[in-house]
Amino acid sequence: MDLNPYTIGITTLVAFLAYKYVNARVQRSKLDTIPTLGPDGVFSSYATVWRYLFHARDLIEEGCRQYPGTAFKIPTLFGWNVVLNSREMFEELKRASEEDISIMEVFEDLLQLKYTISPFIHRNPYHLDVIRTTLTRNIGARFDDIRDEIQVAFSEFIPPQDDWVEPSNIIKTIQDIVVRISNRFFVGLPLCRNEDWCDLNLKFTINVMVNGSLIGFFPKFLHPIVGRIITNRKSSLRRAVRHLTPILNERFAMEREYGRDWPDKPNDLISWLIDTCAQNGEDWQRGSYEDLALRLIATNFVAIHTTSQAFTQALFHLAANPQVVEPLREEYKTTVEGEGGWSKVAMVQMRLLDSFMKESQRRLISASKCAPELYAHRSIHLPQLAPLA
């Protein structure tokens, strides 16, 4: 039998479409009890997919009107998005345990973290405990450093002007500022101001988002192949290790000479991660620097993406509501220019600023008045169900 390239191509396409169809039918059966917005056929659902790409808000609002007080599902390029249009259902989900509902599975599916960041980091996510405990407890102790970096970074990227200033790319400008401030907390000076280190973390953040979406376009059995081809996580990791090796060598040398609590030991994420490993009986001096570098760039990914989005949205919200500017300034004067000055305590006392930021975020995450939320259930993986998975 003569298998020319044309025949091979047609056969591959037919096999691919057959796989998509069978997989879609099997997976869709798990959500049959949830009504579908628009056509729900394996191929006819693409009409809704197209609408969702360009008119997601209008589509969700239509669903909220059509299915009041219940849930409905919308087909997307990456599977079914299940929208909850009931406060009672939302409250029930809030009470659910991590065993039933996991936001981490949503991130794993949407961003393909196994391929974009690491297949190993989730086996022992000790860095998450460090972030939740030690890092959070040290915000007050490191507040002056954070404030200093805020002033320096803003003076470089958005310097004070007597006239209106319009950055050419506001989200990029905010990302440049956020990566500097975050890394002042994570790795300290001078690495936090190193242009290549900042560029590495910014590009790594963007690559995780983009590559995760690209991998999701392919069927799951191709993910290991596609993930190795299109991601550059290994080169990013090598680049991070080059920056961190001199710092780690110096710190381990100091620890060998003066003990774990050596004089002037930096109070940053690097030290907290090393100390956590030591408490767990692991010896970083015999281990790989790659794991520590991986935890740092993974933490940067979360910090840069979420903080940049939140801050940019707040700026847009402020620009659209200039009447809020003066009350915020008055609160600042009353709180900070008093005896306390700039501190974590002063920030907690700024209730108007806190309300403003919460409202800004509410507008960012709320596609409509029904405030839809996406969740993943361990047994059915809602956001990643076919027709298109």
HUCORLIN-V51504 format. One record per helix or strand of 2 or more residues. SS is the DSSP state (hx for helix, st for strand). FROM is the first residue (numbers start at 1). TO is the last residue. If there is no record, write none. Layout:
ss = <SS | SS>
from = <FROM | FROM>
to = <TO | TO>
//
This chain:
ss = <hx | st | hx | st | st | hx | hx | hx | hx | hx | hx | hx | hx | hx | hx | hx | hx | hx | hx | hx | hx>
from = <5 | 35 | 46 | 71 | 79 | 87 | 103 | 113 | 126 | 143 | 170 | 191 | 195 | 220 | 233 | 269 | 289 | 323 | 344 | 351 | 382>
to = <31 | 36 | 66 | 76 | 84 | 94 | 111 | 116 | 137 | 157 | 186 | 193 | 216 | 230 | 258 | 279 | 320 | 336 | 349 | 365 | 384>
//
